[in-house]
């Protein structure tokens, strides 16, 4: 895919807006997820996964957010999953 070679976050965010402006957003959720991942928009991924009720996606996002030091996103992921001990541990560690 040609777009994979571009290393520009704004490109992926712009492409996401193009996808979401279509009437059939439901059919384009995979493309929206891909754009958010390439843009490293963790907040956007949290919104997408929580809207879809995607517990596996939220769990993977929690790990990614912790690795990148995005503790606010990591905390919300863990709290949303009901992992209260892990949520509290994250607050204590940081």
MOFENJO-V291712 format. One record per helix or strand of 2 or more residues. SS is the DSSP state (h for helix, s for strand). FROM is the first residue (numbers start at 1). LEN is the number of residues. If there is no record, write none. Layout:
# MOFENJO-V291712
ss/from/len
SS/FROM/LEN
SS/FROM/LEN
This chain:
# MOFENJO-V291712
ss/from/len
h/2/4
h/9/12
h/25/15
h/42/11
h/55/13
h/71/10
h/84/10
